[in-house]
Amino acid sequence: MSTLANATNGAAGLLGGIDIGGTKIGLCIGDVHGTVLASARIPVDQSCGPEALMTEAAARLHALAASDGRPLLAIGAACPGPLDYRAGRFINPPNNPLWHGFGLRDWMATHLPRGVPNAMMNDANAAALAEWMWGGARGTTTSIFLTMSTGMGAGLIIDGRLYEGPIGLAGEIGRLRASAGDEGPVGFGRRGSAEGYCSGPGLAQMAQSEATICTQINEPSLLVELMRTFGAVSSEQLCEAARAGDTAARRVTDRSATELGRLTAIMTDILNPEVFVLGTIGTAYPELFIPRATEVLQREAIPAAAAIVQIRPSPLTQRGHQQALAVAARLLNG
């Protein structure tokens, strides 16, 4: 397909979506405009293999489609990366260890309804496609989606095209480090990586380290109370504490936002986008991340490129489902 311009063309009927994550699999049916009509979810048991989980997912998707009665036009699966597109399989998604090497494309060809086209796509790329078609990047020609969720990856729309690279690994920014000597939080198997600083697990690591510091210097903080109560601090608890004005929590979110700003500045200099759209954490807590990240971006990127770019939260209310629908919608254009 040369461009995405007609990606939502198609006859009346349903799109099916499968959104595979580290903690759940989302199933949905929707239309070619990205509207989710019905949905379900399956918790991901990390001791359960992908075949069993996908068998249940296929049955749930079939039930959703049967309840509507219209035919399925296409099925899209949004998957955690990295993916081997040539072989149609997972490589080593860090938050889905039992899925390493799983051949999803062959599984879908065998187990999903015959005659219904289907495809798999890296979830960051799928989200970038959904944002370009229906969300925060609509009307732009060049945009970047940043996941900011369990992991940190990027989906790239360049000159109106989804860019995935020759083997589908474009946008795997989670391993990037601003400095080779950075011993910061771990993400994507690397200390001090973009995923370490800008993902949920990375924020949780930083929150717990900050709570330890507060304990040792006798600084009152909600982070200390959370550690005493739960033995850990989740990224959501951290962000809620920062939103409530906790000084130690704000130090953590400010550090994350600074690293986000550096990352977006580098990507701005390379790709000259019009917008960065932030996923889960950036969408839930934009005030904690966007102002500081924007300040760093404006300071560090080429001024002319920085002048036209914005950082926005995603406006898509059901982005996980909609990114899977976007994969399906893309199939309708051939």
C-alpha positions as CSV (number, residue, x, y, z in Angstrom):
1,M,0.0,0.0,0.0
2,S,1.6,3.3,-1.1
3,T,-0.2,5.6,1.4
4,L,-2.7,5.5,4.3
5,A,-5.1,8.0,2.7
6,N,-7.8,5.5,1.9
7,A,-7.2,3.1,4.8
8,T,-10.8,3.4,6.1
9,N,-12.5,2.6,2.8
10,G,-14.6,-0.5,2.9
11,A,-18.0,-2.0,2.6
12,A,-20.4,-2.1,5.5
13,G,-19.3,-4.7,7.9
14,L,-17.2,-5.3,11.0
15,L,-13.5,-5.1,11.9
16,G,-12.1,-7.4,14.5
17,G,-9.3,-6.3,16.9
18,I,-7.0,-8.3,19.1
19,D,-4.8,-6.2,21.4
20,I,-2.1,-8.3,23.1
21,G,-0.4,-6.8,26.1
22,G,1.7,-7.8,29.1
23,T,-1.3,-8.0,31.5
24,K,-4.3,-8.5,29.2
25,I,-5.6,-9.4,25.8
26,G,-8.3,-7.0,24.6
27,L,-10.9,-8.2,22.0
28,C,-13.2,-6.0,20.1
29,I,-15.4,-5.5,17.1
30,G,-15.7,-2.1,15.4
31,D,-16.3,-0.2,12.2
32,V,-14.1,1.4,9.6
33,H,-14.3,4.8,11.4
34,G,-12.6,3.4,14.5
35,T,-15.7,3.2,16.6
36,V,-15.6,0.3,19.1
37,L,-19.0,-1.5,19.1
38,A,-18.3,-4.3,21.6
39,S,-15.3,-5.5,23.6
40,A,-14.0,-8.1,26.0
41,R,-10.7,-8.8,27.8
42,I,-8.7,-11.7,29.0
43,P,-6.2,-11.4,31.8
44,V,-2.7,-12.6,30.8
45,D,-1.6,-15.3,33.1
46,Q,2.2,-15.2,32.8
47,S,2.4,-19.0,33.4
48,C,0.0,-19.7,30.5
49,G,1.4,-20.2,27.0
50,P,0.3,-18.1,24.0
51,E,-1.6,-20.9,22.2
52,A,-4.1,-21.3,25.1
53,L,-4.6,-17.6,25.5
54,M,-5.0,-17.0,21.8
55,T,-7.5,-19.9,21.6
56,E,-9.7,-18.2,24.2
57,A,-9.2,-14.8,22.5
58,A,-10.4,-16.2,19.1
59,A,-13.5,-17.7,20.8
60,R,-14.3,-14.4,22.5
61,L,-13.8,-12.5,19.2
62,H,-16.1,-14.9,17.4
63,A,-18.8,-14.5,20.0
64,L,-18.6,-10.7,19.8
65,A,-19.0,-10.8,16.0
66,A,-21.8,-13.3,16.2
67,S,-23.7,-11.1,18.6
68,D,-23.7,-8.3,16.0
69,G,-24.6,-10.4,13.0
70,R,-22.6,-8.5,10.3
71,P,-19.7,-10.1,8.5
72,L,-16.1,-9.6,9.6
73,L,-14.2,-7.8,6.9
74,A,-10.7,-8.0,8.5
75,I,-9.0,-8.8,11.8
76,G,-6.0,-6.9,13.2
77,A,-3.7,-7.9,16.0
78,A,-1.6,-5.2,17.8
79,C,1.3,-6.9,19.5
80,P,4.2,-5.9,21.9
81,G,7.5,-5.6,20.0
82,P,10.0,-6.4,18.9
83,L,8.5,-8.5,16.1
84,D,10.0,-10.5,13.2
85,Y,7.7,-9.4,10.4
86,R,9.3,-11.7,7.8
87,A,8.7,-14.8,9.9
88,G,5.5,-13.5,11.5
89,R,6.5,-14.1,15.0
90,F,7.5,-12.4,18.3
91,I,11.2,-11.9,19.0
92,N,11.6,-11.3,22.7
93,P,8.9,-8.9,24.0
94,P,10.3,-8.1,27.5
95,N,6.9,-8.2,29.3
96,N,5.6,-11.4,27.6
97,P,8.4,-13.9,28.2
98,L,6.4,-17.0,27.2
99,W,5.6,-15.4,23.8
100,H,9.3,-15.3,22.7
101,G,9.4,-16.9,19.3
102,F,5.7,-17.5,19.0
103,G,4.6,-17.6,15.4
104,L,1.4,-15.5,15.6
105,R,0.9,-15.1,11.9
106,D,0.8,-18.8,11.2
107,W,-1.5,-19.3,14.3
108,M,-4.0,-16.7,13.0
109,A,-4.0,-18.2,9.5
110,T,-4.9,-21.6,11.0
111,H,-7.3,-20.6,13.8
112,L,-9.1,-17.4,12.7
113,P,-12.1,-17.6,10.2
114,R,-11.0,-18.7,6.8
115,G,-11.4,-16.0,4.1
116,V,-11.1,-13.1,6.5
117,P,-7.8,-11.3,6.0
118,N,-5.8,-10.8,9.1
119,A,-2.5,-9.1,10.1
120,M,-0.2,-8.6,13.1
121,M,1.6,-5.3,13.8
122,N,3.8,-3.9,16.5
123,D,1.5,-2.1,19.0
124,A,3.4,1.2,18.8
125,N,3.1,1.2,15.0
126,A,-0.6,0.2,15.3
127,A,-1.2,3.1,17.8
128,A,0.6,5.5,15.5
129,L,-1.7,4.4,12.7
130,A,-4.8,4.8,14.9
131,E,-3.8,8.3,16.0
132,W,-3.1,9.3,12.4
133,M,-6.4,8.0,11.2
134,W,-8.7,8.9,14.1
135,G,-6.8,10.6,16.9
136,G,-4.2,13.1,18.0
137,A,-2.2,13.1,14.7
138,R,-5.2,13.3,12.4
139,G,-4.5,15.9,9.6
140,T,-0.7,15.7,9.9
141,T,1.8,14.3,7.5
142,T,4.6,13.3,9.9
143,S,3.9,12.2,13.5
144,I,5.3,10.0,16.2
145,F,3.4,8.0,18.8
146,L,5.2,7.2,22.1
147,T,3.7,4.4,24.1
148,M,4.7,5.4,27.7
149,S,3.0,2.2,29.1
150,T,4.4,-1.1,30.3
151,G,7.1,-0.4,27.7
152,M,8.4,2.6,25.7
153,G,8.3,2.4,21.9
154,A,7.6,4.6,19.0
155,G,5.3,4.4,16.0
156,L,6.3,6.5,13.0
157,I,4.1,8.2,10.3
158,I,6.5,9.8,7.8
159,D,5.1,11.8,4.8
160,G,1.7,10.1,5.3
161,R,3.1,6.6,5.4
162,L,3.5,4.2,8.3
163,Y,7.2,3.5,8.4
164,E,8.1,0.1,9.9
165,G,11.6,-0.5,8.4
166,P,12.7,-3.5,6.2
167,I,12.2,-6.0,9.0
168,G,9.6,-4.1,11.1
169,L,12.0,-2.8,13.8
170,A,11.8,0.9,13.1
171,G,10.8,2.8,16.2
172,E,12.2,0.4,18.8
173,I,13.5,3.4,20.9
174,G,13.2,1.7,24.3
175,R,16.9,0.7,24.3
176,L,18.2,4.2,23.6
177,R,20.3,5.9,26.2
178,A,21.4,9.5,26.2
179,S,24.7,8.4,27.8
180,A,26.5,5.0,27.7
181,G,27.4,5.4,31.4
182,D,23.8,6.1,32.6
183,E,23.1,3.7,35.4
184,G,19.4,4.7,35.8
185,P,16.3,2.6,35.9
186,V,16.1,-0.6,33.8
187,G,14.0,-0.9,30.7
188,F,14.3,-3.2,27.7
189,G,17.2,-4.9,29.4
190,R,19.3,-1.7,29.7
191,R,20.0,0.6,32.6
192,G,19.3,4.2,31.9
193,S,17.3,3.5,28.8
194,A,14.4,5.5,27.4
195,E,12.1,2.7,28.5
196,G,13.7,2.8,32.0
197,Y,12.9,6.5,32.4
198,C,9.6,6.7,30.5
199,S,7.6,3.5,31.2
200,G,5.5,2.3,34.1
201,P,8.0,-0.2,35.4
202,G,10.8,2.3,35.1
203,L,8.8,5.0,37.0
204,A,8.1,2.4,39.7
205,Q,11.8,1.7,40.0
206,M,12.6,5.4,40.4
207,A,9.8,5.9,42.9
208,Q,11.1,3.1,45.1
209,S,14.6,4.5,45.0
210,E,13.3,7.9,45.9
211,A,11.4,6.5,48.8
212,T,14.6,4.9,50.1
213,I,16.4,8.3,49.9
214,C,13.5,10.0,51.7
215,T,13.6,7.3,54.5
216,Q,17.4,7.7,54.9
217,I,17.3,11.6,55.1
218,N,14.0,11.6,57.1
219,E,12.1,13.5,54.4
220,P,8.3,13.0,54.7
221,S,6.8,11.7,51.5
222,L,3.7,9.7,50.4
223,L,6.2,7.4,48.6
224,V,7.6,6.3,52.0
225,E,4.1,5.6,53.2
226,L,3.3,3.6,50.1
227,M,6.4,1.6,50.5
228,R,5.6,0.8,54.1
229,T,2.1,-0.2,53.2
230,F,2.5,-2.1,50.0
231,G,6.2,-2.9,49.8
232,A,6.3,-1.1,46.4
233,V,5.1,2.0,44.6
234,S,3.3,1.6,41.3
235,S,3.6,4.2,38.5
236,E,0.0,5.1,39.1
237,Q,0.5,5.7,42.8
238,L,3.6,7.7,42.0
239,C,1.8,10.0,39.5
240,E,-1.2,10.4,41.9
241,A,1.3,11.5,44.6
242,A,3.0,13.9,42.2
243,R,-0.4,15.3,41.2
244,A,-1.2,15.8,44.9
245,G,2.0,17.9,45.2
246,D,4.3,15.4,46.9
247,T,7.8,16.9,46.5
248,A,9.7,13.6,46.2
249,A,7.2,12.2,43.7
250,R,7.5,15.3,41.6
251,R,11.3,14.8,41.5
252,V,10.7,11.5,39.9
253,T,8.1,12.6,37.3
254,D,10.2,15.7,36.5
255,R,13.3,13.5,35.8
256,S,11.1,11.3,33.6
257,A,9.7,14.3,31.8
258,T,13.3,15.7,31.3
259,E,14.4,12.4,29.6
260,L,11.2,12.4,27.6
261,G,12.1,15.9,26.4
262,R,15.6,14.8,25.4
263,L,14.2,11.9,23.5
264,T,11.7,14.0,21.6
265,A,14.4,16.6,20.8
266,I,16.6,13.9,19.2
267,M,13.6,12.5,17.2
268,T,12.6,16.0,16.2
269,D,16.1,16.7,14.8
270,I,16.0,13.4,12.9
271,L,12.4,13.2,11.6
272,N,11.0,16.8,11.8
273,P,7.5,15.7,13.0
274,E,4.5,17.9,13.5
275,V,3.3,16.2,16.7
276,F,4.3,13.6,19.3
277,V,1.2,11.8,20.7
278,L,1.7,10.2,24.2
279,G,0.2,7.0,25.2
280,T,-1.0,5.6,28.5
281,I,0.9,7.4,31.2
282,G,1.3,10.6,29.2
283,T,-2.4,10.6,28.4
284,A,-3.5,10.0,32.0
285,Y,-1.1,12.6,33.5
286,P,-0.2,15.1,30.8
287,E,0.4,18.0,33.2
288,L,3.2,16.0,34.9
289,F,5.1,15.3,31.7
290,I,4.2,17.5,28.8
291,P,5.2,21.0,30.1
292,R,8.7,20.0,31.1
293,A,9.3,17.7,28.1
294,T,8.2,20.6,25.8
295,E,10.6,23.0,27.6
296,V,13.5,20.6,27.1
297,L,12.5,19.9,23.5
298,Q,12.3,23.6,22.7
299,R,15.7,24.1,24.3
300,E,17.6,21.2,22.7
301,A,16.1,20.7,19.2
302,I,16.8,22.6,16.1
303,P,14.8,25.8,16.6
304,A,12.9,25.8,13.3
305,A,11.9,22.2,13.8
306,A,11.0,22.8,17.5
307,A,8.8,25.7,16.5
308,I,6.3,23.5,14.6
309,V,6.1,20.4,16.8
310,Q,3.7,19.8,19.7
311,I,3.5,17.1,22.4
312,R,-0.1,16.0,23.0
313,P,-1.9,13.3,25.0
314,S,-3.9,10.8,23.0
315,P,-7.6,11.7,22.6
316,L,-8.6,8.2,21.8
317,T,-10.8,6.9,24.6
318,Q,-10.3,3.2,23.7
319,R,-6.8,3.3,22.2
320,G,-5.9,-0.3,22.9
321,H,-8.9,-1.6,20.9
322,Q,-8.7,1.2,18.3
323,Q,-5.0,0.4,17.5
324,A,-6.0,-3.2,16.7
325,L,-8.9,-1.9,14.6
326,A,-6.5,0.3,12.7
327,V,-4.4,-2.8,11.7
328,A,-7.6,-4.4,10.4
329,A,-8.7,-1.2,8.6
330,R,-5.4,-1.0,6.8
331,L,-6.0,-4.4,5.3
332,L,-9.1,-3.1,3.4
333,N,-6.9,-1.0,1.2
334,G,-5.0,-4.1,-0.1
